[in-house]
Amino acid sequence: AMQAHPSFLRNGVAGASALKSSGKAAAAAAQHVQQLKPESWKQNHGVTGTTAVITLAVARRSFRRTRAIKAVAQASVDALPSFSVLDALDSPFPLESFEASGLPSSSRFCWWESTRQGRSRPGLRSGLHPLRLDEGWLEESAMPSYAEAMAERRAILQEQRHLCVVDDGESRDAQEELLDLVLQHLATHFPERFALRDGRFSSLQEGLDFDVPGKTMEPLDLLGSILQEDVCIMHERLIEGGTEHLFVAGVVMDSFDPVAKHMEPMMKLHSPVPGYASDLHESMGRVFSSMRKPFWRANFAMAEWRGSDEAEMDMRPEAIVSRLYPKVEYETLRRLPKNSEYLIFTIRPYMDPLPAWSQTPLACATLAREIRRLPEAVLDYKGLGEPAVRSATLAFLDAVCAASGVES
């Protein structure tokens, strides 16, 4: 029998105390964590799938980090603060500027999106934006959050590697090239935190050294030991009528179940997403096949925190809002320079209590408009299918906007 990991990420991927399954993907996720159910989490309607699985590791870190914010912000549900400065956001990067300011990192993408116009067409959108690699490819939080997150990820790798690492056995060259790019990037862009010398990679602020693979660690293990991002390696191959992109290798702890999705093409990876096949599959395939420059995107879902003392759920709007956590997944996509038949996805989830978004009213306006725009099936997939939850969320977002003079 599998033993519970102290971090509560017991199976290396995801867990919840009650999964409201709205389809096969949700049911599969529920089965995957059936033995491993802490009593503190509820997952709303179908918040599962390739880009929307709520993970206990993310939630636990987020809950620790934002407990104080939540206590203060919960009181502001009925008496929202006024905002004197409402500036457009030139860029959602770099992460450290948001962490240092105390603003919720999860809201910056919606804040930035609020300044962009002309995106009103119906259906799902790819949301791809050009990525400057030196600005936002890898986002590693400041200490001590980084050390806290990495301690959990390393423990999972050591104890439950078979549930978070997948490898087709044929992509070793791509793995080594990716690792080299990551090590060089971290050492170059965060020299006060990371160093690469004499065949060793150092996390300086943690006081840790790692052997570069070839000695004691595999490339995927080292990637999982130094990055907060989940990493997916996609192999592009020719098929009749075009190309397809297979998930051949990766280390995934926070985003989806990599074992269940291993060796599946992009279409199947996204099959739980309502509207993906009709709205995005064909166009995204063309983007991937022709891609030469890197891109980024961000998407959202909603999770609900249920504490041990909340067996009888308070369904008043303010109580619902106090339990909600927007989960925003920041994803990057790039092609490897040498092994160019391989594409690299990175996925970094961010979670903050919804009341903390009151600090960023332009982000609230964007999220409210998006919720009102999306079809019912997509809202259900994103955890907003329950009318009471959706109504409370929109009422809160609208109240923030009204208090600051922003149109929602």
Rosetta blueprint (number, residue, H / E / L):
1 A L
2 M L
3 Q L
4 A L
5 H L
6 P L
7 S L
8 F L
9 L L
10 R L
11 N L
12 G L
13 V L
14 A L
15 G L
16 A L
17 S L
18 A E
19 L E
20 K L
21 S L
22 S L
23 G L
24 K H
25 A H
26 A H
27 A H
28 A H
29 A H
30 A H
31 Q H
32 H H
33 V L
34 Q L
35 Q L
36 L L
37 K L
38 P L
39 E L
40 S L
41 W E
42 K E
43 Q E
44 N L
45 H L
46 G L
47 V L
48 T L
49 G L
50 T L
51 T L
52 A L
53 V L
54 I L
55 T L
56 L H
57 A H
58 V H
59 A H
60 R H
61 R H
62 S H
63 F H
64 R H
65 R H
66 T H
67 R H
68 A H
69 I H
70 K H
71 A H
72 V H
73 A H
74 Q H
75 A H
76 S L
77 V L
78 D L
79 A L
80 L L
81 P L
82 S L
83 F L
84 S L
85 V L
86 L L
87 D L
88 A L
89 L L
90 D L
91 S L
92 P L
93 F L
94 P L
95 L H
96 E H
97 S H
98 F H
99 E H
100 A H
101 S H
102 G L
103 L L
104 P L
105 S H
106 S H
107 S H
108 R H
109 F H
110 C H
111 W H
112 W H
113 E H
114 S L
115 T L
116 R L
117 Q L
118 G L
119 R L
120 S L
121 R L
122 P L
123 G L
124 L L
125 R L
126 S L
127 G L
128 L L
129 H E
130 P E
131 L L
132 R L
133 L H
134 D H
135 E H
136 G H
137 W L
138 L L
139 E L
140 E L
141 S L
142 A L
143 M L
144 P L
145 S H
146 Y H
147 A H
148 E H
149 A H
150 M H
151 A H
152 E H
153 R H
154 R H
155 A H
156 I H
157 L H
158 Q H
159 E H
160 Q H
161 R H
162 H H
163 L H
164 C L
165 V E
166 V E
167 D E
168 D L
169 G L
170 E L
171 S L
172 R H
173 D H
174 A H
175 Q H
176 E H
177 E H
178 L H
179 L H
180 D H
181 L H
182 V H
183 L H
184 Q H
185 H H
186 L H
187 A H
188 T H
189 H H
190 F L
191 P L
192 E L
193 R L
194 F E
195 A E
196 L E
197 R E
198 D L
199 G L
200 R E
201 F E
202 S E
203 S E
204 L L
205 Q L
206 E L
207 G L
208 L E
209 D E
210 F E
211 D E
212 V L
213 P L
214 G L
215 K L
216 T L
217 M L
218 E L
219 P H
220 L H
221 D H
222 L H
223 L H
224 G H
225 S H
226 I H
227 L L
228 Q L
229 E L
230 D E
231 V E
232 C E
233 I E
234 M E
235 H E
236 E E
237 R E
238 L E
239 I E
240 E L
241 G L
242 G E
243 T E
244 E E
245 H E
246 L E
247 F E
248 V E
249 A E
250 G E
251 V E
252 V L
253 M L
254 D L
255 S L
256 F L
257 D L
258 P H
259 V H
260 A H
261 K H
262 H L
263 M L
264 E L
265 P E
266 M H
267 M H
268 K H
269 L H
270 H L
271 S L
272 P L
273 V L
274 P L
275 G L
276 Y H
277 A H
278 S H
279 D H
280 L H
281 H H
282 E H
283 S H
284 M H
285 G H
286 R H
287 V H
288 F H
289 S H
290 S H
291 M L
292 R L
293 K L
294 P L
295 F E
296 W E
297 R E
298 A E
299 N E
300 F E
301 A E
302 M E
303 A E
304 E E
305 W E
306 R L
307 G L
308 S L
309 D L
310 E L
311 A L
312 E L
313 M L
314 D L
315 M L
316 R L
317 P H
318 E H
319 A H
320 I H
321 V H
322 S H
323 R H
324 L E
325 Y E
326 P E
327 K E
328 V E
329 E E
330 Y E
331 E E
332 T E
333 L E
334 R E
335 R E
336 L L
337 P L
338 K L
339 N L
340 S L
341 E L
342 Y E
343 L E
344 I E
345 F E
346 T E
347 I E
348 R E
349 P E
350 Y E
351 M E
352 D L
353 P L
354 L H
355 P H
356 A H
357 W H
358 S H
359 Q H
360 T L
361 P H
362 L H
363 A H
364 C H
365 A H
366 T H
367 L H
368 A H
369 R H
370 E H
371 I H
372 R H
373 R H
374 L L
375 P L
376 E H
377 A H
378 V H
379 L H
380 D H
381 Y H
382 K L
383 G L
384 L L
385 G L
386 E L
387 P H
388 A H
389 V H
390 R H
391 S H
392 A H
393 T H
394 L H
395 A H
396 F H
397 L H
398 D H
399 A H
400 V H
401 C H
402 A H
403 A H
404 S H
405 G L
406 V L
407 E L
408 S L
